[in-house]
Amino acid sequence: DAKTTQPTSMDCAEGRAANLPCNHSTISGNEYVYWYRQIHSQGPQYIIHGLKNNETNEMASLIITEDRKSSTLILPHATLRDTAVYYCIVRDPLQGKLIFGQGTELSVKP
Amino acid sequence: NAGVTQTPKFQVLKTGQSMTLQCAQDMNHNSMYWYRQDPGMGLRLIYYSASEGTTDKGEVPNGYNVSRLNKREFSLRLESAAPSQTSVYFCASSERQHYGYTFGSGTRLTVV
């Protein structure tokens, strides 16, 4: 599975969009990009995933660059409850396991 | 719909004791996983079961054994607990394909 690089921490003002970047320059053609988050002491929570096209669901949007070497998770209107560690993971769904890196610690501030 | 249920939620063991962590899912998922998370660290995969009747090692399998008892249940056993196994243990399940994993709420294990 390809490795990912994320900033260690980020801050965001409540009500503003939170844009979390992820680099995955060695991603292969059949690997998807997944995002999970972990609120303190809880189990990780699935957010969204994508292969090539941009994706949106009720939680977030995922923007993947055309060369697929990087992506951005967007939380359109961050709330205090979005404070968590966000993990970007690339994985071949038919072969690879979900391997977590260090993630980005997002702090949403009033 | 309970999702993924882990028992116990908390446990303290003495070095050398054994115990089994239980995990059950009610979503009819094919695959199940055990992870551990040390303080300030990301999750590391211990063992996984791609389907009923199969198990495979993950990143950190040493000191652990697993049993996929049936499609619903996947247990993790520590035969002789060591302080280095003090951690939070998460069980997860997923469909065979690429939809997201569902995680349990974790078992907090301390080995003294």
HADDOCK unambig.tbl for C-alpha pairs under 7 A between the chains (distance, minus, plus):
assign (segid A and resid 42 and name CA) (segid B and resid 105 and name CA) 5.63 0.50 0.50
assign (segid A and resid 43 and name CA) (segid B and resid 90 and name CA) 6.74 0.50 0.50
assign (segid A and resid 43 and name CA) (segid B and resid 103 and name CA) 5.45 0.50 0.50
assign (segid A and resid 43 and name CA) (segid B and resid 104 and name CA) 5.83 0.50 0.50
assign (segid A and resid 43 and name CA) (segid B and resid 105 and name CA) 4.99 0.50 0.50
assign (segid A and resid 43 and name CA) (segid B and resid 106 and name CA) 6.35 0.50 0.50
assign (segid A and resid 44 and name CA) (segid B and resid 103 and name CA) 6.16 0.50 0.50
assign (segid A and resid 45 and name CA) (segid B and resid 102 and name CA) 6.97 0.50 0.50
assign (segid A and resid 45 and name CA) (segid B and resid 103 and name CA) 7.00 0.50 0.50
assign (segid A and resid 46 and name CA) (segid B and resid 100 and name CA) 5.61 0.50 0.50
assign (segid A and resid 46 and name CA) (segid B and resid 101 and name CA) 6.50 0.50 0.50
assign (segid A and resid 93 and name CA) (segid B and resid 97 and name CA) 5.76 0.50 0.50
assign (segid A and resid 93 and name CA) (segid B and resid 98 and name CA) 4.73 0.50 0.50
assign (segid A and resid 94 and name CA) (segid B and resid 97 and name CA) 6.23 0.50 0.50
assign (segid A and resid 99 and name CA) (segid B and resid 44 and name CA) 6.94 0.50 0.50
assign (segid A and resid 99 and name CA) (segid B and resid 45 and name CA) 6.92 0.50 0.50
assign (segid A and resid 100 and name CA) (segid B and resid 42 and name CA) 5.98 0.50 0.50
assign (segid A and resid 100 and name CA) (segid B and resid 43 and name CA) 5.60 0.50 0.50
assign (segid A and resid 100 and name CA) (segid B and resid 44 and name CA) 6.68 0.50 0.50
assign (segid A and resid 101 and name CA) (segid B and resid 42 and name CA) 5.73 0.50 0.50
assign (segid A and resid 102 and name CA) (segid B and resid 41 and name CA) 6.45 0.50 0.50
assign (segid A and resid 102 and name CA) (segid B and resid 42 and name CA) 5.04 0.50 0.50
